[in-house]
Amino acid sequence: MNTLGIILKQTLEARNIKCLLRKNNSGEDYVCIELDSFDETMLLIKNQQLLRLTAMWAAEDFEDHCGFTLFYVFENYNVPELLALEVRLKDKRAPSIALDFPVACYFEREIKDGFGIEFEGAFDTRRLFLHEVYPDSFHPLLKSFKNQALDLNHEEPKGTEYIFKEVAGEGIYQIPVGPVHAGIIEPGHFRFGAIGETIFNMEIRHFYKHRGLEKLAENRNPADCVVIAESISGDESVANATAYAMTIEKINECIIPARAWQLRTVLLEMERIYSHLGDMAGMQVDVAYPVGASMLFILREEILRYNALMTGSRFSKGIITPGGLQRDIGTEKLKDFKVYLSDFKSRFEEALKTACDSSWVIDRFDTTGIVKQELVSPLNLSGPIARASGATIDTRRSHPYGIYNKVKLSLPSKIEGDVLAR
């Protein structure tokens, strides 16, 4: 069977483009090309419209290359394997692909901040996770940088301020929100350009609390790194810890006990449930409908309590580890949770009905924040956002991991693409 890597290799060789195909021990294809053929290769990938960019990162002194290597990861919804394109740079410059693959804009800005690599032709060269207080020459992912206290710019140097896009016109005004919010949430700045309730443009700026976790993880043992992974984002402790554990397991070709993966999956799905409940409740809070939000917040709290009952942590910290789990979860606890879910379903449906019966909520959700289906692929959208815009996709089905290849997932979708559909 031809994999994505084999197909790309054959396509490139048919055009006399030199490339090397290698597989890792997880069956993922890496196609290595020269920088001189990069533009032509990307044009082929773009024109075929079979692949979408899903990730991009850099590495310094990777394997036998002295310098920087860029990795571009592509996926096809109908193929479980991923394809990685590997490009070795001659210096700290590379062509930008953001005009053809818009989601690359964020990856390129991240790599520029971390390594100092310049992307020629980029349409957005603003900083991403390094705000203006950091020195221009500071690139924390370089091997030469040692984790230490920095002499920060306490005053913003002239000409370095972050420029937000401005929408001009009669009656349009700017509304800045954040980064400090009236809630226990991560900081973020939102800049709205609006007339009345109609929003013409909205930009987000994050990373006000960049903590240097990648550098902190260097030269640490796996047990320490699991704790770091759990701390990336509190609401996604299980997902991030599992992703890190899977990385170590792939490198070492570990075989994970079936029960460990079954329990991991339960914890992953519980995390999805309470995360979505928090989002759905937050949406109703944002339109001043606390009655509907409270019903969802109660359900979320109950799930968090079951997390604590099963794992000893409301956010299931300290149980995921490379090779499986730190400890088993008793069968009686799982049976108790199964009984609870029967009651949960009817109460969740009641909460949804309460929201949908409110003209106040519908008026603000319907036709608001529409994401068109043609934006799903170039922006690498996934989850409820993609499915609310007509794309019946889910990473658990497109690229199943653990036991998800044995789980039958129902993927409801909508075509409206607005807040109500999501």
C-alpha positions in Angstrom: 0.0 0.0 0.0 1.3 3.4 -1.0 1.6 5.8 2.0 1.6 9.6 1.7 5.4 9.6 1.9 5.7 7.1 -1.0 3.3 9.0 -3.1 5.1 12.3 -2.5 8.5 10.7 -3.2 7.3 9.3 -6.5 5.7 12.6 -7.5 9.0 14.5 -6.7 11.2 12.0 -8.5 9.0 12.2 -11.5 10.0 15.8 -11.6 13.7 15.1 -11.0 13.6 16.5 -7.5 16.0 14.7 -5.2 14.5 13.4 -2.0 15.0 10.8 0.7 12.2 8.8 2.3 12.6 7.3 5.7 10.2 5.8 8.2 10.4 6.0 12.0 9.4 3.1 14.2 5.8 4.3 14.4 5.3 4.0 10.7 5.4 7.8 10.0 6.9 8.9 6.8 9.7 11.6 6.6 10.5 13.0 3.2 13.8 14.9 3.2 14.4 17.5 0.5 17.0 20.1 -0.3 16.2 23.7 0.4 16.7 24.5 -3.3 13.7 22.4 -4.2 11.5 23.6 -1.3 9.4 26.1 -3.3 8.6 23.6 -6.1 7.7 20.9 -3.6 5.4 23.1 -1.6 3.7 24.2 -4.9 3.1 20.6 -5.8 1.6 19.9 -2.3 -0.6 23.0 -2.6 -1.9 22.2 -6.1 -2.8 18.6 -5.3 -5.1 19.9 -2.5 -4.9 16.5 -0.7 -2.9 17.5 2.3 -3.3 20.2 5.0 -0.6 21.5 7.2 -1.2 20.5 10.8 2.1 21.2 12.5 5.5 22.8 12.0 8.6 23.1 14.2 12.4 23.6 14.1 15.3 21.7 15.6 18.9 22.8 16.0 21.8 20.4 15.2 19.4 17.6 14.4 21.1 14.3 13.7 24.2 14.9 11.6 23.2 18.4 10.4 25.0 21.3 12.0 22.5 24.1 11.8 18.7 24.3 11.7 16.1 21.8 10.3 12.5 22.6 9.7 9.7 20.0 9.9 6.4 20.4 8.2 3.7 17.9 9.1 0.8 17.2 6.7 -2.3 15.1 7.1 -5.1 13.7 5.0 -8.4 13.1 6.7 -8.8 9.7 5.0 -5.3 8.4 5.9 -4.3 7.5 9.5 -0.5 8.1 9.0 1.0 11.6 9.0 3.6 12.9 6.5 6.6 15.0 7.7 8.6 17.1 5.3 12.2 17.6 6.5 14.2 20.6 5.2 17.7 21.4 6.3 18.5 25.1 6.2 21.8 26.6 5.1 21.5 29.5 7.5 18.8 31.2 9.7 16.6 32.0 6.7 13.7 30.1 5.1 10.9 30.9 2.7 7.5 31.6 4.3 4.6 29.4 3.2 1.9 31.3 5.1 0.3 32.7 2.0 -0.4 29.2 0.7 -0.9 27.6 4.1 -2.3 30.4 6.4 -2.0 28.4 9.6 1.8 28.4 9.1 1.8 32.1 10.1 1.6 31.1 13.8 4.2 28.4 13.5 6.6 30.7 11.7 6.2 33.4 14.3 6.8 30.9 17.0 9.9 29.5 15.4 11.2 33.0 14.8 10.8 33.9 18.5 12.3 30.6 19.7 15.3 30.2 17.2 15.7 33.5 15.5 15.0 32.0 12.0 13.7 34.6 9.6 10.9 33.6 7.2 11.3 35.6 3.9 8.0 36.8 2.4 6.0 36.4 5.6 2.9 38.6 5.8 3.0 38.8 9.6 6.3 39.3 11.3 5.1 40.4 14.7 6.3 38.6 17.8 4.2 35.8 19.1 5.2 34.4 22.5 8.0 36.8 23.2 6.5 40.2 24.0 8.3 43.5 23.7 9.9 43.3 27.2 12.3 40.6 25.9 15.6 41.7 24.2 15.8 41.5 20.4 18.6 38.9 20.5 16.8 36.6 23.0 15.8 33.3 21.4 15.2 30.8 24.2 15.2 27.6 22.2 18.7 27.9 21.0 21.1 25.4 22.5 23.4 28.2 23.5 20.8 29.7 25.8 20.9 28.7 29.4 17.8 29.0 31.5 18.4 32.0 33.7 17.0 35.3 34.9 16.9 38.0 32.2 17.4 41.7 32.1 14.1 42.7 30.6 13.1 45.9 28.9 10.9 47.7 31.5 10.0 50.4 29.0 8.9 49.5 25.5 11.5 50.6 23.0 10.2 53.1 20.4 9.0 51.4 17.3 8.6 47.9 18.9 5.0 48.1 20.0 2.6 45.4 18.8 0.5 46.8 16.0 -3.1 45.6 15.9 -5.1 45.8 12.7 -7.4 48.8 12.6 -10.7 48.9 10.8 -11.4 52.4 9.6 -14.8 54.0 8.8 -17.4 56.3 10.2 -18.8 55.0 13.5 -16.2 52.2 14.0 -14.6 52.1 17.4 -12.0 50.0 19.1 -12.8 47.9 22.2 -9.8 46.5 24.1 -10.6 43.6 26.5 -7.9 42.0 28.8 -5.3 40.7 29.3 -6.6 40.8 32.9 -10.1 39.3 33.2 -12.7 39.1 35.9 -12.3 35.3 36.3 -9.9 32.5 36.9 -8.7 32.2 33.3 -5.5 32.6 31.4 -4.6 36.1 30.3 -5.4 37.2 26.8 -6.0 40.5 25.0 -8.9 40.9 22.6 -9.1 43.9 20.3 -12.5 44.5 18.7 -13.4 46.8 15.9 -17.1 47.3 16.0 -20.2 49.4 15.2 -22.9 48.7 17.8 -23.1 44.8 18.2 -21.6 44.2 14.7 -17.9 43.2 15.0 -15.9 43.9 11.9 -12.5 42.6 13.1 -11.2 40.9 16.3 -7.6 40.1 17.1 -6.3 38.0 19.9 -2.9 38.3 21.7 -1.8 35.6 24.1 1.4 34.5 25.9 1.4 37.1 28.6 2.7 34.4 30.9 5.2 32.6 28.7 7.0 30.3 31.1 9.7 28.7 29.0 8.5 25.2 29.6 10.3 23.7 26.6 13.6 24.9 27.9 12.7 23.8 31.4 12.1 20.3 30.0 15.6 20.0 28.5 17.8 17.3 30.0 15.0 16.3 32.5 14.0 12.7 33.1 10.6 11.5 31.7 8.9 11.6 35.2 9.8 15.3 35.6 8.6 16.1 32.0 5.2 14.5 32.7 4.7 17.1 35.5 5.7 19.9 33.1 3.3 18.6 30.4 0.5 18.5 32.9 1.2 22.2 33.7 1.0 23.5 30.2 -2.7 24.2 30.5 -4.7 23.1 33.6 -7.8 22.1 31.7 -5.9 19.8 29.4 -3.7 17.9 31.9 -4.6 14.5 30.7 -4.3 15.3 27.0 -0.9 16.9 27.3 0.5 14.2 29.7 -0.8 11.5 27.4 0.7 13.1 24.4 4.1 13.3 26.1 3.8 9.7 27.4 3.0 8.5 23.9 6.2 10.3 22.6 8.4 8.4 25.1 6.5 5.2 24.3 7.0 5.5 20.6 10.7 6.2 21.0 11.2 3.2 23.2 8.7 1.0 21.2 6.7 0.2 24.4 3.7 -2.0 24.5 1.0 -0.5 26.7 -1.3 -2.8 28.7 -4.9 -2.8 27.3 -6.4 -1.8 30.6 -4.0 1.2 30.9 -5.2 2.5 27.5 -8.9 1.8 28.4 -8.5 3.9 31.6 -6.5 6.6 29.7 -9.4 6.9 27.3 -11.9 7.2 30.1 -9.9 10.1 31.6 -9.4 11.7 28.2 -13.1 11.7 27.5 -13.9 13.0 31.0 -11.5 15.9 30.3 -13.3 16.6 27.0 -16.6 16.6 28.8 -15.7 19.1 31.5 -13.8 21.3 29.0 -16.8 21.5 26.7 -19.2 22.1 29.6 -17.0 25.0 30.7 -17.0 26.5 27.2 -20.7 26.1 26.7 -21.4 27.6 30.1 -19.0 30.4 29.4 -20.7 31.3 26.2 -24.0 31.8 28.1 -22.3 33.9 30.7 -20.9 36.1 27.9 -24.5 36.8 26.8 -25.7 37.5 30.3 -27.7 34.2 30.8 -26.4 32.8 34.1 -29.5 30.6 34.6 -28.5 28.3 31.7 -24.8 28.5 32.5 -25.3 27.4 36.1 -26.8 24.1 35.0 -23.7 23.3 32.9 -21.3 24.5 35.6 -22.9 22.1 38.1 -22.4 19.2 35.7 -18.8 20.3 35.2 -18.2 20.4 38.9 -19.6 16.9 39.3 -17.2 15.6 36.6 -14.3 17.2 38.3 -15.3 15.5 41.6 -15.4 12.1 39.8 -11.9 12.9 38.5 -10.7 13.4 42.1 -12.5 10.2 43.2 -10.8 8.2 40.5 -7.3 9.8 40.3 -6.9 11.8 43.5 -6.8 15.1 41.5 -9.7 17.2 40.2 -7.7 17.6 37.0 -6.4 14.0 36.9 -2.8 15.0 37.5 -0.3 12.5 38.7 -1.8 9.4 37.1 -0.5 9.4 33.5 3.0 8.1 33.1 5.1 6.6 30.2 4.2 3.0 29.9 0.6 3.3 31.2 -0.7 4.7 34.5 0.8 5.3 37.9 -2.0 3.2 39.5 -5.2 1.3 38.7 -8.7 2.7 39.0 -11.0 0.4 40.9 -13.8 -1.3 39.0 -16.4 -0.2 41.6 -15.5 3.5 41.0 -15.9 3.0 37.3 -19.3 1.3 37.7 -20.4 4.2 40.0 -19.4 6.6 37.3 -21.3 4.6 34.6 -24.5 4.9 36.7 -23.9 8.7 37.1 -23.6 9.1 33.3 -27.2 7.9 32.8 -28.5 10.7 34.9 -25.9 13.1 33.4 -27.3 12.6 29.9 -30.8 13.7 30.7 -29.7 16.7 32.8 -27.3 17.8 30.0 -30.1 17.6 27.5 -32.3 19.7 29.9 -29.6 22.3 30.1 -29.3 22.5 26.3 -33.1 22.8 26.0 -33.1 25.6 28.6 -30.6 27.6 26.6 -32.3 26.9 23.2 -35.7 27.9 24.6 -34.3 31.3 25.5 -34.8 33.9 22.8 -32.2 36.0 24.6 -29.5 33.3 23.9 -30.6 32.4 20.4 -30.7 36.0 19.4 -27.0 36.4 20.3 -25.8 32.9 19.1 -27.6 32.6 15.8 -25.6 34.0 12.8 -22.8 35.2 15.2 -19.1 34.4 14.6 -19.7 32.4 11.4 -16.7 30.3 10.3 -17.1 29.2 6.7 -16.3 25.6 5.7 -13.7 26.7 3.2 -11.6 28.0 6.2 -11.5 24.7 8.0 -8.5 23.3 6.1 -6.3 26.4 5.6 -6.7 27.3 9.3 -6.3 23.6 10.5 -9.5 23.8 12.5 -10.7 20.7 14.3 -13.2 19.5 16.9 -16.6 21.2 17.3 -15.5 24.3 15.5 -14.8 22.3 12.3 -17.9 20.1 12.7 -20.1 23.1 13.2 -18.9 24.4 9.8 -19.8 21.2 7.9 -16.6 19.2 8.2 -17.2 15.7 9.7 -13.7 15.3 11.1 -12.2 14.2 14.4 -8.6 13.4 15.2 -9.7 10.3 17.1 -11.2 8.9 13.9 -8.8 10.3 11.3 -5.6 9.5 13.2 -6.7 7.0 15.9 -4.4 6.4 18.8 -4.6 4.1 21.8 -7.9 2.2 21.5 -9.8 4.8 19.5 -9.6 2.6 16.4 -12.0 0.3 18.3 -14.4 3.0 19.4 -17.3 3.9 17.2 -17.6 7.6 17.2 -20.7 9.5 16.3 -19.7 12.8 14.5 -22.7 15.1 14.4 -22.2 18.2 12.2 -23.8 21.4 11.3 -23.4 23.7 8.3 -24.2 27.1 9.7 -20.8 27.6 11.3 -22.0 30.1 13.9 -21.9 30.1 17.7 -25.2 28.3 17.9 -24.0 25.5 15.7 -20.9 25.1 17.7 
